[in-house]
Amino acid sequence: MMTELLLDLLLVVSLLLTALCALLAQDLFRAVVMFMAFGLLMALAWVRLQAPDIALAEAALGAGLTGVLLLDAVSHFRQSDSGAGSGESS
């Protein structure tokens, strides 16, 4: 019983810290990675709440698909940002 309470407390603190790191990150890549870590921790929280169907959806969509799409957007943003600095016109 005590170990479950400690695990839940650790999970809540980890969720809060990763959310704060994602919000305060200066680098977009780091923010996206923190968002993906938050999604995986949130999936674990849903498992602890005995909702495995929501946990699977959170892991697949929240951490997986959305994270990959955001990483792709960051890479496109960096490419267009570096092209604008070299004097090229779009």
N, C-alpha and C positions, 0 to 999 in steps of 0.2 A: 504494500500500500504506500509506504513512504517513498519507495523508488519510483513508483508511477507518478507521484506528486512532484518529485524532483525532475523527472523526465518532462512532465508537462510544463513546469516552470522554466526549464532550460529551453524548451521549444518556444515558449512565449517570448523570452528574452532574445532568442536568436531571430525570431520573426521581427521583433521591433528593431533590432540592430541592423538587420539586412535592409529593412524598409528605409531606415534613416540613412544608411550608406547609399542606397540607390537614389534617394532624393537629394542628398548633398554632394554627390560625386561630381567633380569638375570635368572628368573625361567621359564622353558618351559611351565608349566601349565598356568602361568600368561600371557605369550605371546600368547598362543592359545585362552585364554578367550578374550584378547584384539583383536585378529584377528576376533573372532566371533562377538564381539561388533562392530568392524569396518564394517563387512558384513551387520549387521542390519542397521547401520547408512547409509551405501551405498544404501541399499534398499530404505530407506526413501528419500535419495537424488534422486533416480530414480523416485520415486513417485512425488516429487516436480518438476521434469523435464517432468512430464506427460508421463511417460513410464512405465505403470503398469505391462506389461508383463516382462520387464527386471527386474523390482523390485521383482516380484515373483520368478524369476529364481535366482536372487542374494540372496534372503532370504533363498530359499530352498537349493541351492547348496553352495553358499559362506559362509553363517553363519551356516546352518544346517548340511548338509551331510559332507562337508569338515571339519567343526569344530568337529564333532563326530569322524571322522576318525583320525584327529590329536590328539584328546584327548586319543583315544585308543592307538595310537602310543606312546604317552608320557607315558602312564601307562605301556606298554610293555618295554619301554626304562628304566623306573624306576625299574621294576622287574629285568631286566637283569643286571642293574647297581648294585642293592643291592646283587644279587647272586654272582657277580664277587668280591665284597668286602669281602664276607665271606669265600673265598677260594674254592668255588665250580668250577669245570671245566664244560664248556658247550660242 
